[in-house]
């Protein structure tokens, strides 16, 4: 079964985006940096060409 191309982006926004916003609202900058780095790594892994 082939998934739509936006599926990975939707998962990224739901998990990493919301976690990043929550960390920023709590002024927890170390946690925010961690989620930003993990989110960037996740996007890079999803969109890189094999």
mmCIF file of the N, C-alpha and C atoms, coordinates in Angstrom:
data_MODEL
# 
_entry.id   MODEL 
# 
loop_
_atom_site.group_PDB 
_atom_site.id 
_atom_site.type_symbol 
_atom_site.label_atom_id 
_atom_site.label_alt_id 
_atom_site.label_comp_id 
_atom_site.label_asym_id 
_atom_site.label_entity_id 
_atom_site.label_seq_id 
_atom_site.pdbx_PDB_ins_code 
_atom_site.Cartn_x 
_atom_site.Cartn_y 
_atom_site.Cartn_z 
_atom_site.occupancy 
_atom_site.B_iso_or_equiv 
_atom_site.pdbx_formal_charge 
_atom_site.auth_seq_id 
_atom_site.auth_comp_id 
_atom_site.auth_asym_id 
_atom_site.auth_atom_id 
_atom_site.pdbx_PDB_model_num 
ATOM 1   N N  . UNK A 1 1  ? 0.845  -1.185 0.000  1.00 0.00 ? 1  UNK A N  1 
ATOM 2   C CA . UNK A 1 1  ? 0.000  0.000  0.000  1.00 0.00 ? 1  UNK A CA 1 
ATOM 3   C C  . UNK A 1 1  ? 0.881  1.236  0.000  1.00 0.00 ? 1  UNK A C  1 
ATOM 4   N N  . UNK A 1 2  ? 0.568  2.166  -0.863 1.00 0.00 ? 2  UNK A N  1 
ATOM 5   C CA . UNK A 1 2  ? 1.361  3.380  -0.982 1.00 0.00 ? 2  UNK A CA 1 
ATOM 6   C C  . UNK A 1 2  ? 0.684  4.503  -0.200 1.00 0.00 ? 2  UNK A C  1 
ATOM 7   N N  . UNK A 1 3  ? 1.448  5.138  0.694  1.00 0.00 ? 3  UNK A N  1 
ATOM 8   C CA . UNK A 1 3  ? 0.916  6.229  1.507  1.00 0.00 ? 3  UNK A CA 1 
ATOM 9   C C  . UNK A 1 3  ? 1.059  7.549  0.763  1.00 0.00 ? 3  UNK A C  1 
ATOM 10  N N  . UNK A 1 4  ? 0.151  8.509  1.016  1.00 0.00 ? 4  UNK A N  1 
ATOM 11  C CA . UNK A 1 4  ? 0.300  9.836  0.403  1.00 0.00 ? 4  UNK A CA 1 
ATOM 12  C C  . UNK A 1 4  ? 1.597  10.504 0.864  1.00 0.00 ? 4  UNK A C  1 
ATOM 13  N N  . UNK A 1 5  ? 2.131  11.393 0.038  1.00 0.00 ? 5  UNK A N  1 
ATOM 14  C CA . UNK A 1 5  ? 3.411  12.034 0.340  1.00 0.00 ? 5  UNK A CA 1 
ATOM 15  C C  . UNK A 1 5  ? 3.360  12.927 1.573  1.00 0.00 ? 5  UNK A C  1 
ATOM 16  N N  . UNK A 1 6  ? 2.195  13.449 1.917  1.00 0.00 ? 6  UNK A N  1 
ATOM 17  C CA . UNK A 1 6  ? 2.096  14.373 3.045  1.00 0.00 ? 6  UNK A CA 1 
ATOM 18  C C  . UNK A 1 6  ? 1.990  13.660 4.387  1.00 0.00 ? 6  UNK A C  1 
ATOM 19  N N  . UNK A 1 7  ? 1.958  12.339 4.406  1.00 0.00 ? 7  UNK A N  1 
ATOM 20  C CA . UNK A 1 7  ? 1.802  11.602 5.662  1.00 0.00 ? 7  UNK A CA 1 
ATOM 21  C C  . UNK A 1 7  ? 2.953  11.873 6.611  1.00 0.00 ? 7  UNK A C  1 
ATOM 22  N N  . UNK A 1 8  ? 4.183  11.825 6.123  1.00 0.00 ? 8  UNK A N  1 
ATOM 23  C CA . UNK A 1 8  ? 5.346  12.081 6.973  1.00 0.00 ? 8  UNK A CA 1 
ATOM 24  C C  . UNK A 1 8  ? 5.334  13.498 7.521  1.00 0.00 ? 8  UNK A C  1 
ATOM 25  N N  . UNK A 1 9  ? 4.928  14.445 6.714  1.00 0.00 ? 9  UNK A N  1 
ATOM 26  C CA . UNK A 1 9  ? 4.864  15.834 7.159  1.00 0.00 ? 9  UNK A CA 1 
ATOM 27  C C  . UNK A 1 9  ? 3.786  16.013 8.220  1.00 0.00 ? 9  UNK A C  1 
ATOM 28  N N  . UNK A 1 10 ? 2.668  15.335 8.066  1.00 0.00 ? 10 UNK A N  1 
ATOM 29  C CA . UNK A 1 10 ? 1.594  15.430 9.061  1.00 0.00 ? 10 UNK A CA 1 
ATOM 30  C C  . UNK A 1 10 ? 2.053  14.869 10.407 1.00 0.00 ? 10 UNK A C  1 
ATOM 31  N N  . UNK A 1 11 ? 2.750  13.758 10.389 1.00 0.00 ? 11 UNK A N  1 
ATOM 32  C CA . UNK A 1 11 ? 3.265  13.171 11.625 1.00 0.00 ? 11 UNK A CA 1 
ATOM 33  C C  . UNK A 1 11 ? 4.285  14.111 12.261 1.00 0.00 ? 11 UNK A C  1 
ATOM 34  N N  . UNK A 1 12 ? 5.128  14.720 11.451 1.00 0.00 ? 12 UNK A N  1 
ATOM 35  C CA . UNK A 1 12 ? 6.107  15.680 11.956 1.00 0.00 ? 12 UNK A CA 1 
ATOM 36  C C  . UNK A 1 12 ? 5.416  16.835 12.663 1.00 0.00 ? 12 UNK A C  1 
ATOM 37  N N  . UNK A 1 13 ? 4.427  17.420 12.036 1.00 0.00 ? 13 UNK A N  1 
ATOM 38  C CA . UNK A 1 13 ? 3.732  18.570 12.622 1.00 0.00 ? 13 UNK A CA 1 
ATOM 39  C C  . UNK A 1 13 ? 3.028  18.179 13.911 1.00 0.00 ? 13 UNK A C  1 
ATOM 40  N N  . UNK A 1 14 ? 2.378  17.036 13.911 1.00 0.00 ? 14 UNK A N  1 
ATOM 41  C CA . UNK A 1 14 ? 1.631  16.626 15.101 1.00 0.00 ? 14 UNK A CA 1 
ATOM 42  C C  . UNK A 1 14 ? 2.555  16.387 16.284 1.00 0.00 ? 14 UNK A C  1 
ATOM 43  N N  . UNK A 1 15 ? 3.594  15.595 16.098 1.00 0.00 ? 15 UNK A N  1 
ATOM 44  C CA . UNK A 1 15 ? 4.425  15.216 17.230 1.00 0.00 ? 15 UNK A CA 1 
ATOM 45  C C  . UNK A 1 15 ? 5.493  16.251 17.572 1.00 0.00 ? 15 UNK A C  1 
ATOM 46  N N  . UNK A 1 16 ? 6.328  16.612 16.618 1.00 0.00 ? 16 UNK A N  1 
ATOM 47  C CA . UNK A 1 16 ? 7.428  17.520 16.916 1.00 0.00 ? 16 UNK A CA 1 
ATOM 48  C C  . UNK A 1 16 ? 6.977  18.968 17.031 1.00 0.00 ? 16 UNK A C  1 
ATOM 49  N N  . UNK A 1 17 ? 6.049  19.378 16.193 1.00 0.00 ? 17 UNK A N  1 
ATOM 50  C CA . UNK A 1 17 ? 5.576  20.760 16.242 1.00 0.00 ? 17 UNK A CA 1 
ATOM 51  C C  . UNK A 1 17 ? 4.878  21.103 17.545 1.00 0.00 ? 17 UNK A C  1 
ATOM 52  N N  . UNK A 1 18 ? 3.973  20.260 17.969 1.00 0.00 ? 18 UNK A N  1 
ATOM 53  C CA . UNK A 1 18 ? 3.244  20.521 19.204 1.00 0.00 ? 18 UNK A CA 1 
ATOM 54  C C  . UNK A 1 18 ? 4.168  20.428 20.410 1.00 0.00 ? 18 UNK A C  1 
ATOM 55  N N  . UNK A 1 19 ? 5.073  19.455 20.402 1.00 0.00 ? 19 UNK A N  1 
ATOM 56  C CA . UNK A 1 19 ? 6.030  19.333 21.510 1.00 0.00 ? 19 UNK A CA 1 
ATOM 57  C C  . UNK A 1 19 ? 6.946  20.553 21.576 1.00 0.00 ? 19 UNK A C  1 
ATOM 58  N N  . UNK A 1 20 ? 7.365  21.062 20.418 1.00 0.00 ? 20 UNK A N  1 
ATOM 59  C CA . UNK A 1 20 ? 8.222  22.250 20.384 1.00 0.00 ? 20 UNK A CA 1 
ATOM 60  C C  . UNK A 1 20 ? 7.478  23.471 20.912 1.00 0.00 ? 20 UNK A C  1 
ATOM 61  N N  . UNK A 1 21 ? 6.244  23.662 20.499 1.00 0.00 ? 21 UNK A N  1 
ATOM 62  C CA . UNK A 1 21 ? 5.454  24.798 20.975 1.00 0.00 ? 21 UNK A CA 1 
ATOM 63  C C  . UNK A 1 21 ? 5.248  24.726 22.483 1.00 0.00 ? 21 UNK A C  1 
ATOM 64  N N  . UNK A 1 22 ? 4.954  23.538 22.989 1.00 0.00 ? 22 UNK A N  1 
ATOM 65  C CA . UNK A 1 22 ? 4.760  23.378 24.428 1.00 0.00 ? 22 UNK A CA 1 
ATOM 66  C C  . UNK A 1 22 ? 6.042  23.676 25.200 1.00 0.00 ? 22 UNK A C  1 
ATOM 67  N N  . UNK A 1 23 ? 7.183  23.238 24.688 1.00 0.00 ? 23 UNK A N  1 
ATOM 68  C CA . UNK A 1 23 ? 8.458  23.493 25.365 1.00 0.00 ? 23 UNK A CA 1 
ATOM 69  C C  . UNK A 1 23 ? 8.778  24.986 25.383 1.00 0.00 ? 23 UNK A C  1 
ATOM 70  N N  . UNK A 1 24 ? 8.486  25.679 24.290 1.00 0.00 ? 24 UNK A N  1 
ATOM 71  C CA . UNK A 1 24 ? 8.742  27.127 24.233 1.00 0.00 ? 24 UNK A CA 1 
ATOM 72  C C  . UNK A 1 24 ? 7.822  27.862 25.203 1.00 0.00 ? 24 UNK A C  1 
ATOM 73  N N  . UNK A 1 25 ? 6.578  27.450 25.292 1.00 0.00 ? 25 UNK A N  1 
ATOM 74  C CA . UNK A 1 25 ? 5.637  28.097 26.206 1.00 0.00 ? 25 UNK A CA 1 
ATOM 75  C C  . UNK A 1 25 ? 6.051  27.919 27.661 1.00 0.00 ? 25 UNK A C  1 
ATOM 76  N N  . UNK A 1 26 ? 6.688  26.804 27.982 1.00 0.00 ? 26 UNK A N  1 
ATOM 77  C CA . UNK A 1 26 ? 7.153  26.553 29.348 1.00 0.00 ? 26 UNK A CA 1 
ATOM 78  C C  . UNK A 1 26 ? 8.535  27.162 29.600 1.00 0.00 ? 26 UNK A C  1 
ATOM 79  N N  . UNK A 1 27 ? 9.093  27.844 28.582 1.00 0.00 ? 27 UNK A N  1 
ATOM 80  C CA . UNK A 1 27 ? 10.436 28.430 28.650 1.00 0.00 ? 27 UNK A CA 1 
ATOM 81  C C  . UNK A 1 27 ? 11.506 27.386 28.969 1.00 0.00 ? 27 UNK A C  1 
ATOM 82  N N  . UNK A 1 28 ? 11.298 26.170 28.502 1.00 0.00 ? 28 UNK A N  1 
ATOM 83  C CA . UNK A 1 28 ? 12.266 25.099 28.655 1.00 0.00 ? 28 UNK A CA 1 
ATOM 84  C C  . UNK A 1 28 ? 13.075 25.033 27.357 1.00 0.00 ? 28 UNK A C  1 
ATOM 85  N N  . UNK A 1 29 ? 14.138 25.828 27.290 1.00 0.00 ? 29 UNK A N  1 
ATOM 86  C CA . UNK A 1 29 ? 14.873 26.006 26.041 1.00 0.00 ? 29 UNK A CA 1 
ATOM 87  C C  . UNK A 1 29 ? 15.701 24.784 25.658 1.00 0.00 ? 29 UNK A C  1 
ATOM 88  N N  . UNK A 1 30 ? 16.150 24.016 26.629 1.00 0.00 ? 30 UNK A N  1 
ATOM 89  C CA . UNK A 1 30 ? 16.907 22.803 26.321 1.00 0.00 ? 30 UNK A CA 1 
ATOM 90  C C  . UNK A 1 30 ? 15.989 21.775 25.650 1.00 0.00 ? 30 UNK A C  1 
ATOM 91  N N  . UNK A 1 31 ? 14.803 21.614 26.181 1.00 0.00 ? 31 UNK A N  1 
ATOM 92  C CA . UNK A 1 31 ? 13.827 20.697 25.581 1.00 0.00 ? 31 UNK A CA 1 
ATOM 93  C C  . UNK A 1 31 ? 13.392 21.195 24.201 1.00 0.00 ? 31 UNK A C  1 
ATOM 94  N N  . UNK A 1 32 ? 13.216 22.499 24.061 1.00 0.00 ? 32 UNK A N  1 
ATOM 95  C CA . UNK A 1 32 ? 12.842 23.059 22.764 1.00 0.00 ? 32 UNK A CA 1 
ATOM 96  C C  . UNK A 1 32 ? 13.933 22.815 21.726 1.00 0.00 ? 32 UNK A C  1 
ATOM 97  N N  . UNK A 1 33 ? 15.189 22.984 22.117 1.00 0.00 ? 33 UNK A N  1 
ATOM 98  C CA . UNK A 1 33 ? 16.302 22.731 21.203 1.00 0.00 ? 33 UNK A CA 1 
ATOM 99  C C  . UNK A 1 33 ? 16.360 21.255 20.813 1.00 0.00 ? 33 UNK A C  1 
ATOM 100 N N  . UNK A 1 34 ? 16.098 20.374 21.765 1.00 0.00 ? 34 UNK A N  1 
ATOM 101 C CA . UNK A 1 34 ? 16.087 18.938 21.482 1.00 0.00 ? 34 UNK A CA 1 
ATOM 102 C C  . UNK A 1 34 ? 15.001 18.598 20.466 1.00 0.00 ? 34 UNK A C  1 
ATOM 103 N N  . UNK A 1 35 ? 13.787 19.097 20.669 1.00 0.00 ? 35 UNK A N  1 
ATOM 104 C CA . UNK A 1 35 ? 12.714 18.797 19.734 1.00 0.00 ? 35 UNK A CA 1 
ATOM 105 C C  . UNK A 1 35 ? 12.964 19.429 18.370 1.00 0.00 ? 35 UNK A C  1 
ATOM 106 N N  . UNK A 1 36 ? 13.564 20.605 18.337 1.00 0.00 ? 36 UNK A N  1 
ATOM 107 C CA . UNK A 1 36 ? 13.891 21.236 17.067 1.00 0.00 ? 36 UNK A CA 1 
ATOM 108 C C  . UNK A 1 36 ? 14.923 20.410 16.301 1.00 0.00 ? 36 UNK A C  1 
ATOM 109 N N  . UNK A 1 37 ? 15.947 19.926 17.011 1.00 0.00 ? 37 UNK A N  1 
ATOM 110 C CA . UNK A 1 37 ? 16.974 19.103 16.372 1.00 0.00 ? 37 UNK A CA 1 
ATOM 111 C C  . UNK A 1 37 ? 16.397 17.768 15.897 1.00 0.00 ? 37 UNK A C  1 
ATOM 112 N N  . UNK A 1 38 ? 15.583 17.133 16.728 1.00 0.00 ? 38 UNK A N  1 
ATOM 113 C CA . UNK A 1 38 ? 14.974 15.863 16.331 1.00 0.00 ? 38 UNK A CA 1 
ATOM 114 C C  . UNK A 1 38 ? 14.000 16.054 15.165 1.00 0.00 ? 38 UNK A C  1 
ATOM 115 N N  . UNK A 1 39 ? 13.282 17.151 15.175 1.00 0.00 ? 39 UNK A N  1 
ATOM 116 C CA . UNK A 1 39 ? 12.367 17.439 14.077 1.00 0.00 ? 39 UNK A CA 1 
ATOM 117 C C  . UNK A 1 39 ? 13.101 17.681 12.769 1.00 0.00 ? 39 UNK A C  1 
ATOM 118 N N  . UNK A 1 40 ? 14.195 18.441 12.822 1.00 0.00 ? 40 UNK A N  1 
ATOM 119 C CA . UNK A 1 40 ? 14.993 18.691 11.616 1.00 0.00 ? 40 UNK A CA 1 
ATOM 120 C C  . UNK A 1 40 ? 15.598 17.389 11.094 1.00 0.00 ? 40 UNK A C  1 
ATOM 121 N N  . UNK A 1 41 ? 16.090 16.557 11.985 1.00 0.00 ? 41 UNK A N  1 
ATOM 122 C CA . UNK A 1 41 ? 16.645 15.265 11.586 1.00 0.00 ? 41 UNK A CA 1 
ATOM 123 C C  . UNK A 1 41 ? 15.569 14.381 10.960 1.00 0.00 ? 41 UNK A C  1 
ATOM 124 N N  . UNK A 1 42 ? 14.384 14.407 11.524 1.00 0.00 ? 42 UNK A N  1 
ATOM 125 C CA . UNK A 1 42 ? 13.271 13.618 10.993 1.00 0.00 ? 42 UNK A CA 1 
ATOM 126 C C  . UNK A 1 42 ? 12.869 14.097 9.602  1.00 0.00 ? 42 UNK A C  1 
ATOM 127 N N  . UNK A 1 43 ? 12.760 15.396 9.414  1.00 0.00 ? 43 UNK A N  1 
ATOM 128 C CA . UNK A 1 43 ? 12.423 15.922 8.088  1.00 0.00 ? 43 UNK A CA 1 
ATOM 129 C C  . UNK A 1 43 ? 13.498 15.597 7.072  1.00 0.00 ? 43 UNK A C  1 
ATOM 130 N N  . UNK A 1 44 ? 14.753 15.723 7.470  1.00 0.00 ? 44 UNK A N  1 
ATOM 131 C CA . UNK A 1 44 ? 15.857 15.401 6.564  1.00 0.00 ? 44 UNK A CA 1 
ATOM 132 C C  . UNK A 1 44 ? 15.795 13.931 6.147  1.00 0.00 ? 44 UNK A C  1 
ATOM 133 N N  . UNK A 1 45 ? 15.555 13.040 7.107  1.00 0.00 ? 45 UNK A N  1 
ATOM 134 C CA . UNK A 1 45 ? 15.480 11.610 6.802  1.00 0.00 ? 45 UNK A CA 1 
ATOM 135 C C  . UNK A 1 45 ? 14.293 11.284 5.901  1.00 0.00 ? 45 UNK A C  1 
ATOM 136 N N  . UNK A 1 46 ? 13.177 11.982 6.084  1.00 0.00 ? 46 UNK A N  1 
ATOM 137 C CA . UNK A 1 46 ? 11.990 11.715 5.268  1.00 0.00 ? 46 UNK A CA 1 
ATOM 138 C C  . UNK A 1 46 ? 12.149 12.189 3.831  1.00 0.00 ? 46 UNK A C  1 
ATOM 139 N N  . UNK A 1 47 ? 12.820 13.302 3.633  1.00 0.00 ? 47 UNK A N  1 
ATOM 140 C CA . UNK A 1 47 ? 12.856 13.905 2.301  1.00 0.00 ? 47 UNK A CA 1 
ATOM 141 C C  . UNK A 1 47 ? 14.157 13.675 1.533  1.00 0.00 ? 47 UNK A C  1 
ATOM 142 N N  . UNK A 1 48 ? 15.138 13.005 2.139  1.00 0.00 ? 48 UNK A N  1 
ATOM 143 C CA . UNK A 1 48 ? 16.383 12.792 1.395  1.00 0.00 ? 48 UNK A CA 1 
ATOM 144 C C  . UNK A 1 48 ? 16.174 11.737 0.320  1.00 0.00 ? 48 UNK A C  1 
ATOM 145 N N  . UNK A 1 49 ? 16.910 11.887 -0.737 1.00 0.00 ? 49 UNK A N  1 
ATOM 146 C CA . UNK A 1 49 ? 16.812 10.954 -1.865 1.00 0.00 ? 49 UNK A CA 1 
ATOM 147 C C  . UNK A 1 49 ? 17.723 9.774  -1.599 1.00 0.00 ? 49 UNK A C  1 
ATOM 148 N N  . UNK A 1 50 ? 17.253 8.591  -1.953 1.00 0.00 ? 50 UNK A N  1 
ATOM 149 C CA . UNK A 1 50 ? 18.069 7.388  -1.796 1.00 0.00 ? 50 UNK A CA 1 
ATOM 150 C C  . UNK A 1 50 ? 19.036 7.236  -2.920 1.00 0.00 ? 50 UNK A C  1 
# 
